[in-house]
Amino acid sequence: MHVRDVHLATELANISEMAPEALGSLIAEIAACLLRILSALSLTTTVGAKWIVKHGGPVTEPGKA
């Protein structure tokens, strides 16, 4: 885990305690931002195989079980 991950998690925990009604919209805003970043990354040329796996699913290379 990266230091920035811990910082973000701490900030979200603080918001959930101080302003729980704002937490849902903040998470939605973060998700929208991440989707914009992923969309921009998918438009760039990459070298090698790249793929996204849903959290909780097995991580395997394409074509391998």
C-alpha positions as CSV (number, residue, x, y, z in Angstrom):
1,M,0.0,0.0,0.0
2,H,1.3,3.4,-0.9
3,V,1.4,6.4,1.4
4,R,-1.1,8.3,-0.8
5,D,-3.5,5.3,-0.5
6,V,-3.3,5.6,3.3
7,H,-3.8,9.4,3.1
8,L,-6.9,9.0,0.9
9,A,-8.4,6.3,3.2
10,T,-7.8,8.5,6.2
11,E,-9.4,11.5,4.6
12,L,-12.5,9.4,3.6
13,A,-12.7,8.0,7.1
14,N,-12.6,11.6,8.5
15,I,-15.3,12.7,6.1
16,S,-17.5,9.7,7.1
17,E,-17.3,10.8,10.7
18,M,-17.6,14.6,10.3
19,A,-20.0,14.8,7.3
20,P,-21.5,11.3,6.5
21,E,-24.0,12.8,4.2
22,A,-21.2,14.0,1.9
23,L,-19.4,10.7,1.7
24,G,-21.5,9.2,-1.1
25,S,-21.1,12.1,-3.4
26,L,-17.4,12.3,-2.7
27,I,-16.9,8.6,-3.6
28,A,-19.0,9.1,-6.8
29,E,-16.7,12.1,-7.7
30,I,-13.6,10.0,-7.1
31,A,-15.0,7.1,-9.2
32,A,-15.8,9.5,-12.0
33,C,-12.3,11.0,-11.9
34,L,-10.8,7.5,-12.0
35,L,-13.0,6.5,-14.9
36,R,-11.8,9.6,-16.9
37,I,-8.2,8.6,-16.2
38,L,-8.8,5.0,-17.3
39,S,-10.5,6.3,-20.4
40,A,-7.6,8.6,-21.2
41,L,-5.1,5.8,-20.6
42,S,-7.0,3.4,-22.9
43,L,-6.6,5.9,-25.7
44,T,-2.8,5.8,-25.5
45,T,-0.6,3.2,-27.2
46,T,0.7,0.6,-24.8
47,V,3.4,-1.9,-25.3
48,G,2.6,-5.4,-24.1
49,A,-0.6,-6.9,-22.8
50,K,-2.7,-4.6,-20.6
51,W,-6.0,-5.5,-19.0
52,I,-8.3,-4.6,-16.1
53,V,-9.6,-7.2,-13.7
54,K,-12.6,-6.6,-11.4
55,H,-11.7,-6.6,-7.8
56,G,-12.1,-10.0,-6.2
57,G,-11.7,-11.9,-9.4
58,P,-8.8,-14.1,-10.3
59,V,-5.9,-12.5,-12.0
60,T,-4.8,-14.5,-15.0
61,E,-3.2,-13.8,-18.3
62,P,-5.6,-13.8,-21.3
63,G,-6.0,-17.2,-22.8
64,K,-4.8,-19.0,-19.6
65,A,-7.0,-20.7,-17.1
